[in-house]
Amino acid sequence: MFYAKNVPGWERAVRVIAGLSMIAGGLLYFQGSMLGYGIAATGVIALLTGFVGFCPMCALVGRKL
């Protein structure tokens, strides 16, 4: 199944940078805690939506590119 991209290029770059920052911050500042793993998991999701260009939550509310 193919998904239409619904995230513009500038926002994709911001999501990649924010995702990397969240992963690093979650794993470095909250070492071994559930909060740190939760922040890192959220960073992984932001990173993936930045690479793919499709955000399921944006599609849910009807956002188009």
C-alpha positions in Angstrom: 0.0 0.0 0.0 1.3 3.4 -0.9 0.8 6.5 1.2 0.8 10.0 -0.1 3.3 12.3 1.6 1.6 14.8 3.9 4.6 16.4 5.6 6.4 19.2 3.7 10.2 19.1 3.3 11.1 21.7 5.9 9.0 19.9 8.5 10.6 16.6 7.6 14.0 18.1 8.4 12.7 19.4 11.7 11.3 16.0 12.6 14.5 14.2 11.8 16.5 16.7 14.0 14.0 16.6 16.8 13.8 12.8 16.7 17.5 12.4 17.0 17.6 14.9 19.8 14.8 13.1 21.7 16.5 9.7 21.3 19.8 11.1 22.5 18.2 13.1 25.4 16.0 10.2 26.5 18.8 7.7 26.6 21.5 10.0 28.0 19.7 12.1 30.6 17.2 9.5 31.8 19.4 6.4 31.7 17.6 3.2 32.5 14.3 4.7 33.4 10.9 4.2 31.8 10.6 7.9 31.1 13.9 7.9 29.1 12.7 4.9 27.1 9.4 6.6 26.4 11.1 9.8 25.2 13.4 7.7 23.0 10.5 5.8 21.5 8.7 9.1 20.7 11.9 10.2 19.1 12.0 7.1 16.9 8.4 7.8 15.7 9.3 11.4 14.9 12.4 10.2 13.1 10.5 7.7 11.0 7.8 10.2 10.0 10.5 12.6 9.0 12.3 10.0 6.8 9.1 8.6 5.2 7.2 11.9 4.8 3.9 10.4 6.0 2.4 11.1 9.4 -0.6 8.9 10.4 -1.9 11.5 12.8 -1.8 14.3 10.2 -3.7 12.0 7.8 -6.2 11.3 10.5 -7.2 15.0 10.7 -7.1 15.4 6.9 -3.9 17.2 6.4 -2.8 17.4 2.7 0.6 18.4 1.4 
